[in-house]
Amino acid sequence: MTTSQFSAPRWALAAVIAGAALGACDQRADRSGASPAASTRDPAPVPVGLVPVRIGPALRTVDVTGTLLGEEEATIASKLSGRIESIALDIGDAASSGTVLARIEARDYELSLAEAEAALAASLARLGLSEVPDPTFDRETLPAVRRARAEAANARARFDRARQLFEQTPPLISEQDFADIRTTFDVARENAEAELMHAAALLADVRSQETAVSIARQRLTDAAVRSPVDELRGPIAYRVAARLVNTGEYVTPGTPMFRLVASDTLKFRADVPERFAGQMSEGRRARVWVESRDEPTVGSVTRVSPRIDAASRTFVVEIGLDNRDGRLRAGAFGRGQIELRQDEGVMFVPVSAVVTFAGVRRVFTVEDGKAREHRVQLGARDGDFVEISPRLKAGHVVGPGAANLAEGMAVAVREEN
C-alpha cells in the first residue's frame, strides 16, 4: 500500500521534466536554424581607386660614400735652418703658385753667398778670366797656357838651331852647350804640359765654385718660403689649410710649416663594389651630396683604379667637382651617385600604391571585381613613382585603399573626377 501511493506522483514529475526539456530543445533548434542564413550574407565591397602605371626609361646608378679631397694638397716644409722672421699668410688665405708664405732670417745666407762669389772671382783671376767659361772652352786659349806654349816653341827653335850647329863637322858648338840647350827645351815642353794640366784643375775649381755660388744663391732664395710652382700644369690656386709655425720659431730642414689645398677643383674619392667594375669608366656623370649643401654638386668620373682591393672587394674612383665658388671643403664626408646606363621600357607605379608588410612589397590590381595581389621588387625612383619588377599585365594598380586589401577581396572601383 505504501509503495503504490508514492509511485504515481514520481512518474508525473518525470513527465513534466521531460516535456520542459523537449521545449528547450525546440527553442534552440529554432535559433540555430536562423544563424546559417545570416552568416552566408556577402561582406560589402571595399572601395578603391585605380591609378595608371607608367612605362619609361630608368637611369641605373651606383651609390657610394667617400671623402672630398683637394685636387692638389701639399705640406710646405722648410728647406733651411733658421729663425722665422715673418709670416705672410694664415688659414683661409689664397695663395697662387710661387706666393711667399713666410720668410726665414736671411743674413747668414747672404754672407755665405758673398763668400762663395769672392772665392769664384779669385779663381777666375788666377786663370785670367772675368767670367765662367762654357763647357766647350779651349784651355789652350788661357794666358798662362799660351805663355808656356810660346816658351816651349822658343826653346824648340833654339834646340833645332843648336842641333844643326852640333851636327857640323867639326861641331860648331860644344857637346855641353848642346846638352844644355836640349835640357832647356825639354823643361819648357814639360812646363807647357804642366801649365795645361794646372789650367784644367783651375777650371774644375771654377766650376765647383760656380756650383757653390748657385747653392748659396738658392739657399738665399729658399729663405722666402713659397707655395709650389708646377711648371707642367701652370699656375694653381691654393688656400692655406693650416699654419704650423709662429714668428720667431726656429726651424730645421723638413720642419712642416704650412698645409695648402688647391680648392678650385676638388675630387671625391670613393670605393665602388667590384661588381660594377665592368660598367665604370672615366667621363661618367655623377652627383655628390655633402651635409653643408642641400643641392648636389654635379661632376664626372676622372679616375678609375685598375686594381680591386682583395680585402674589401672594391676599387677606387675619383669624381672631379668644380669648386670655384668655394662652397665645398676638402676633408668633408659625401654621398655620391654615379650614372651607369639607362634602360628603356621600365614599369613605374606611384609610391603610394606599394604596400609593405614584414619586408614584402606588394601592389594590387582589380580583376573581375576582386583584388589581385602581386609581389614586386622595387628599383629606381623617379619623383613620386618607383620602378617595380616583374612587370604587370594590367595598366592600372590600386592606389587609394591598397593598404586595406588582401588577395581575393571584393572591391568597388571609385570613379575618379
C-alpha positions as CSV (number, residue, x, y, z in Angstrom):
1,M,0.0,0.0,0.0
2,T,2.7,2.4,0.9
3,T,4.7,1.8,-2.2
4,S,1.8,2.4,-4.7
5,Q,0.8,5.6,-3.0
6,F,4.2,7.3,-3.7
7,S,4.7,5.8,-7.3
8,A,2.1,7.9,-9.1
9,P,3.4,11.3,-8.1
10,R,7.0,10.3,-9.1
11,W,6.0,9.4,-12.6
12,A,4.1,12.6,-13.1
13,L,7.1,14.7,-12.1
14,A,9.3,12.9,-14.6
15,A,6.9,13.6,-17.4
16,V,6.8,17.3,-16.6
17,I,10.7,17.5,-16.6
18,A,10.9,15.6,-19.9
19,G,8.4,18.0,-21.5
20,A,10.3,21.0,-20.4
21,A,13.5,19.6,-21.8
22,L,11.9,19.0,-25.2
23,G,10.5,22.5,-25.3
24,A,14.0,23.9,-24.7
25,C,15.5,21.8,-27.5
26,D,12.8,23.1,-29.9
27,Q,13.7,26.7,-29.0
28,R,17.4,26.1,-29.6
29,A,16.7,24.4,-32.8
30,D,14.7,27.4,-33.9
31,R,17.5,29.8,-33.1
32,S,20.2,27.6,-34.7
33,G,18.2,27.4,-37.8
34,A,18.1,31.2,-38.2
35,S,22.0,31.7,-38.0
36,P,23.2,30.0,-41.2
37,A,21.0,32.3,-43.3
38,A,22.6,35.3,-41.6
39,S,26.3,34.0,-42.0
40,T,26.0,33.4,-45.7
41,R,25.4,37.1,-46.4
42,D,28.4,38.6,-48.5
43,P,30.5,41.4,-47.0
44,A,30.3,44.8,-48.7
45,P,33.0,45.5,-51.3
46,V,35.9,47.7,-50.3
47,P,36.0,51.0,-52.2
48,V,39.3,51.6,-54.0
49,G,40.8,53.9,-56.6
50,L,42.9,52.9,-59.6
51,V,45.9,54.8,-60.8
52,P,47.7,54.2,-64.2
53,V,51.2,52.6,-64.3
54,R,53.9,54.4,-66.3
55,I,56.3,52.9,-68.8
56,G,59.5,54.8,-69.4
57,P,63.3,54.9,-69.1
58,A,65.1,54.1,-65.9
59,L,68.6,55.5,-65.0
60,R,70.8,52.9,-63.5
61,T,73.2,54.3,-60.9
62,V,75.5,53.1,-58.1
63,D,75.5,54.9,-54.7
64,V,78.8,55.4,-52.9
65,T,80.2,57.2,-50.0
66,G,83.6,58.9,-49.7
67,T,85.7,62.0,-48.9
68,L,86.3,65.3,-50.6
69,L,90.0,65.9,-51.3
70,G,91.8,68.8,-52.8
71,E,92.9,68.4,-56.4
72,E,96.4,69.1,-55.0
73,E,97.3,69.0,-51.3
74,A,100.8,70.0,-50.2
75,T,102.6,70.2,-46.9
76,I,105.2,73.0,-47.2
77,A,108.4,72.3,-45.2
78,S,111.4,74.4,-44.5
79,K,114.5,73.8,-46.7
80,L,116.8,75.7,-44.3
81,S,117.7,76.1,-40.7
82,G,116.9,79.4,-39.2
83,R,114.5,81.6,-37.2
84,I,111.2,82.6,-38.8
85,E,111.4,86.3,-39.5
86,S,107.8,86.9,-40.7
87,I,104.7,85.1,-41.7
88,A,102.7,86.4,-44.7
89,L,99.6,84.2,-44.9
90,D,97.3,82.4,-42.5
91,I,94.5,79.9,-42.5
92,G,92.0,80.5,-45.3
93,D,94.2,82.9,-47.3
94,A,94.6,82.5,-51.0
95,A,98.0,81.6,-52.4
96,S,98.7,81.3,-56.1
97,S,101.8,79.5,-57.4
98,G,105.0,81.0,-56.0
99,T,103.4,83.2,-53.4
100,V,105.6,84.0,-50.4
101,L,104.2,82.3,-47.3
102,A,106.9,83.2,-44.7
103,R,110.5,84.4,-44.5
104,I,113.4,82.9,-42.6
105,E,116.2,85.2,-41.4
106,A,118.5,85.5,-44.4
107,R,121.6,87.4,-43.1
108,D,123.7,84.2,-42.7
109,Y,122.8,83.1,-46.2
110,E,123.6,86.5,-47.7
111,L,127.1,86.2,-46.1
112,S,127.5,82.7,-47.4
113,L,126.7,83.8,-50.9
114,A,129.1,86.7,-50.8
115,E,131.9,84.3,-49.6
116,A,131.2,81.9,-52.4
117,E,131.2,84.7,-55.0
118,A,134.5,86.0,-53.7
119,A,136.2,82.6,-54.0
120,L,134.9,82.2,-57.5
121,A,136.2,85.6,-58.5
122,A,139.7,84.7,-57.1
123,S,139.8,81.5,-59.2
124,L,138.8,83.3,-62.3
125,A,141.5,85.9,-61.7
126,R,144.1,83.1,-61.5
127,L,143.0,81.9,-64.9
128,G,143.0,85.4,-66.3
129,L,139.2,85.3,-66.9
130,S,136.4,87.6,-66.0
131,E,133.6,85.1,-66.1
132,V,133.0,81.4,-66.0
133,P,133.7,79.9,-69.5
134,D,131.2,77.5,-71.1
135,P,131.9,73.7,-71.2
136,T,133.4,73.9,-74.8
137,F,136.1,76.4,-73.7
138,D,139.6,75.6,-75.1
139,R,142.2,75.6,-72.3
140,E,144.9,76.4,-74.9
141,T,143.5,80.0,-75.1
142,L,144.3,80.7,-71.4
143,P,147.0,83.4,-71.0
144,A,149.2,81.1,-68.8
145,V,149.0,78.2,-71.2
146,R,149.7,80.4,-74.2
147,R,152.8,81.8,-72.5
148,A,154.1,78.3,-71.6
149,R,153.5,77.2,-75.2
150,A,155.4,80.2,-76.5
151,E,158.3,79.5,-74.3
152,A,158.3,75.8,-75.3
153,A,158.2,76.9,-79.0
154,N,161.1,79.3,-78.5
155,A,163.1,76.6,-76.7
156,R,162.5,74.2,-79.5
157,A,163.7,76.7,-82.1
158,R,166.9,77.2,-80.2
159,F,167.3,73.4,-79.9
160,D,166.8,73.0,-83.6
161,R,169.5,75.6,-84.4
162,A,171.9,74.1,-81.9
163,R,171.4,70.6,-83.3
164,Q,172.3,71.9,-86.8
165,L,175.5,73.5,-85.4
166,F,176.4,70.5,-83.3
167,E,176.0,68.2,-86.3
168,Q,178.5,70.1,-88.4
169,T,182.0,68.6,-88.9
170,P,183.6,69.7,-86.9
171,P,180.8,70.7,-84.4
172,L,180.4,74.4,-84.1
173,I,179.2,74.2,-80.5
174,S,180.4,72.1,-77.7
175,E,178.7,69.0,-76.6
176,Q,177.9,70.6,-73.2
177,D,176.3,73.6,-74.8
178,F,174.2,71.4,-77.0
179,A,173.1,69.3,-73.9
180,D,172.2,72.5,-72.0
181,I,170.0,73.7,-74.9
182,R,168.3,70.4,-75.2
183,T,167.6,70.3,-71.5
184,T,166.1,73.8,-71.6
185,F,163.8,72.7,-74.4
186,D,162.7,69.6,-72.5
187,V,162.0,71.6,-69.5
188,A,160.0,74.2,-71.5
189,R,158.0,71.5,-73.1
190,E,157.2,69.8,-69.8
191,N,156.3,73.2,-68.3
192,A,153.7,73.8,-71.1
193,E,152.1,70.4,-70.4
194,A,152.1,71.1,-66.7
195,E,150.6,74.5,-67.2
196,L,147.8,72.9,-69.4
197,M,147.0,70.5,-66.6
198,H,147.1,73.2,-64.0
199,A,144.7,75.2,-66.1
200,A,142.3,72.1,-66.2
201,A,142.5,71.9,-62.4
202,L,141.8,75.6,-62.0
203,L,138.8,75.3,-64.4
204,A,137.5,72.4,-62.4
205,D,137.8,74.6,-59.3
206,V,135.9,77.4,-61.0
207,R,133.1,75.1,-62.0
208,S,132.9,73.8,-58.4
209,Q,132.9,77.3,-57.0
210,E,130.2,78.2,-59.6
211,T,128.1,75.4,-58.2
212,A,128.8,76.6,-54.6
213,V,127.6,80.1,-55.7
214,S,124.4,78.6,-57.2
215,I,123.8,76.6,-54.0
216,A,124.3,79.7,-51.8
217,R,122.1,81.8,-54.0
218,Q,119.4,79.1,-53.9
219,R,119.6,79.0,-50.1
220,L,119.1,82.7,-50.0
221,T,116.1,82.3,-52.3
222,D,114.7,79.5,-50.1
223,A,114.7,81.8,-47.1
224,A,111.5,83.0,-48.7
225,V,109.1,80.1,-48.2
226,R,106.8,79.9,-51.2
227,S,103.8,77.9,-52.5
228,P,104.7,75.3,-55.1
229,V,105.1,76.1,-58.8
230,D,104.1,73.4,-61.3
231,E,105.9,74.0,-64.5
232,L,103.9,71.4,-66.4
233,R,100.4,72.4,-65.3
234,G,100.9,76.1,-64.9
235,P,99.5,78.3,-62.1
236,I,97.5,76.6,-59.3
237,A,95.2,78.4,-56.9
238,Y,95.8,77.3,-53.4
239,R,94.3,78.1,-50.0
240,V,96.1,77.8,-46.7
241,A,94.5,74.9,-44.8
242,A,96.8,75.1,-41.8
243,R,99.7,77.2,-40.4
244,L,102.0,75.1,-38.3
245,V,104.7,77.6,-37.2
246,N,104.9,81.0,-35.5
247,T,107.1,84.1,-36.0
248,G,110.4,83.7,-34.1
249,E,110.3,79.9,-34.1
250,Y,113.5,78.1,-35.1
251,V,113.0,75.6,-37.9
252,T,115.3,73.0,-39.5
253,P,115.2,71.3,-42.9
254,G,112.0,69.3,-43.2
255,T,110.0,71.2,-40.5
256,P,106.4,71.4,-41.7
257,M,105.3,75.0,-41.9
258,F,102.0,75.1,-43.9
259,R,99.4,72.8,-45.5
260,L,98.0,74.0,-48.8
261,V,94.9,72.8,-50.7
262,A,94.1,73.5,-54.3
263,S,90.4,74.1,-53.8
264,D,89.1,75.4,-57.1
265,T,88.7,71.8,-58.2
266,L,88.0,69.1,-55.6
267,K,88.0,65.3,-56.1
268,F,85.5,63.0,-54.4
269,R,87.3,59.7,-53.7
270,A,85.0,56.6,-53.1
271,D,85.2,52.8,-53.1
272,V,82.9,51.1,-55.6
273,P,81.9,47.4,-55.3
274,E,83.7,45.2,-57.7
275,R,80.5,44.0,-59.5
276,F,80.4,47.5,-61.1
277,A,83.9,47.3,-62.5
278,G,82.8,46.4,-66.0
279,Q,80.5,49.4,-66.2
280,M,82.7,52.0,-64.8
281,S,84.8,54.4,-67.0
282,E,86.1,57.9,-67.0
283,G,83.7,60.6,-68.0
284,R,80.6,59.1,-66.4
285,R,78.2,61.8,-65.0
286,A,78.0,61.8,-61.2
287,R,76.4,63.8,-58.4
288,V,77.8,64.4,-54.9
289,W,75.9,65.5,-51.7
290,V,77.5,66.9,-48.6
291,E,76.0,67.9,-45.3
292,S,76.6,71.6,-45.9
293,R,74.6,71.8,-49.1
294,D,71.0,70.7,-49.9
295,E,71.6,70.5,-53.6
296,P,74.1,68.1,-55.2
297,T,77.2,69.1,-57.0
298,V,77.5,67.7,-60.5
299,G,80.8,66.3,-61.7
300,S,82.2,63.4,-63.7
301,V,84.4,60.4,-63.1
302,T,88.0,61.5,-63.7
303,R,90.0,58.4,-62.5
304,V,89.2,54.7,-62.1
305,S,91.7,52.5,-60.3
306,P,92.7,49.4,-62.4
307,R,93.1,47.4,-59.2
308,I,90.4,45.7,-57.0
309,D,91.3,45.5,-53.3
310,A,91.4,41.9,-52.3
311,A,90.2,42.5,-48.7
312,S,87.2,44.9,-49.4
313,R,86.4,43.7,-52.9
314,T,86.1,47.3,-54.0
315,F,88.0,49.6,-56.4
316,V,88.7,53.4,-56.1
317,V,87.1,56.0,-58.3
318,E,87.6,59.8,-58.2
319,I,84.9,62.3,-59.3
320,G,86.1,65.8,-60.3
321,L,84.0,68.7,-58.8
322,D,84.1,72.4,-59.8
323,N,84.5,74.4,-56.6
324,R,85.3,77.9,-57.9
325,D,82.6,79.2,-55.6
326,G,84.4,77.8,-52.6
327,R,81.3,76.2,-51.0
328,L,82.8,72.8,-50.7
329,R,85.5,71.9,-48.2
330,A,88.3,69.4,-48.6
331,G,88.0,66.6,-46.0
332,A,84.2,66.6,-45.9
333,F,82.2,63.4,-46.0
334,G,80.0,63.0,-49.0
335,R,77.5,60.7,-50.7
336,G,77.8,60.1,-54.4
337,Q,75.7,58.7,-57.2
338,I,77.4,57.6,-60.4
339,E,75.3,57.1,-63.6
340,L,75.9,53.7,-65.3
341,R,73.3,53.3,-68.0
342,Q,69.7,53.9,-69.0
343,D,67.2,51.1,-69.5
344,E,64.1,51.6,-71.6
345,G,60.6,50.2,-71.2
346,V,60.6,50.1,-67.4
347,M,57.4,50.0,-65.4
348,F,56.8,52.6,-62.7
349,V,53.9,52.8,-60.2
350,P,53.1,55.5,-57.7
351,V,54.9,55.1,-54.4
352,S,51.6,55.3,-52.6
353,A,50.4,52.1,-54.5
354,V,53.1,49.9,-52.9
355,V,52.1,48.1,-49.7
356,T,54.9,46.9,-47.5
357,F,54.4,44.3,-44.7
358,A,57.1,42.2,-43.0
359,G,59.6,43.2,-45.7
360,V,57.3,42.0,-48.5
361,R,56.3,44.6,-51.1
362,R,53.0,44.2,-52.9
363,V,50.8,46.0,-55.3
364,F,47.2,45.2,-56.2
365,T,45.2,45.1,-59.4
366,V,41.5,44.6,-59.9
367,E,40.2,41.6,-61.9
368,D,36.5,40.7,-62.1
369,G,35.7,42.8,-59.0
370,K,38.4,41.1,-56.9
371,A,41.7,42.3,-55.6
372,R,44.7,40.5,-57.0
373,E,48.0,40.7,-55.1
374,H,51.4,41.0,-56.9
375,R,54.7,40.7,-55.0
376,V,57.2,43.0,-56.5
377,Q,60.8,44.2,-56.2
378,L,61.5,47.9,-56.2
379,G,64.1,49.6,-58.3
380,A,64.9,53.2,-59.4
381,R,62.8,56.0,-58.0
382,D,61.6,58.9,-60.1
383,G,59.9,61.6,-58.1
384,D,56.6,60.1,-56.8
385,F,57.0,57.0,-58.9
386,V,59.1,53.9,-58.3
387,E,60.2,51.1,-60.6
388,I,58.7,47.6,-60.0
389,S,59.6,44.2,-61.3
390,P,58.4,41.9,-62.6
391,R,56.2,43.9,-65.0
392,L,52.4,43.7,-64.6
393,K,50.0,42.9,-67.4
394,A,47.4,45.4,-66.1
395,G,47.7,49.1,-67.0
396,H,46.3,50.3,-63.6
397,V,47.1,49.4,-60.0
398,V,45.1,50.2,-56.8
399,G,46.2,53.5,-55.4
400,P,43.9,54.8,-52.6
401,G,42.8,52.0,-50.4
402,A,45.5,49.5,-51.3
403,A,46.6,49.1,-47.7
404,N,43.2,47.7,-46.7
405,L,43.2,44.9,-49.3
406,A,44.0,41.2,-49.4
407,E,44.1,38.6,-52.2
408,G,40.6,37.9,-53.5
409,M,38.8,40.6,-51.5
410,A,35.8,42.1,-53.2
411,V,36.4,45.7,-54.3
412,A,34.4,48.5,-55.7
413,V,36.3,50.9,-58.0
414,R,35.5,54.5,-57.3
415,E,35.1,56.9,-60.3
416,E,37.9,59.5,-60.2
417,N,37.0,63.0,-61.3
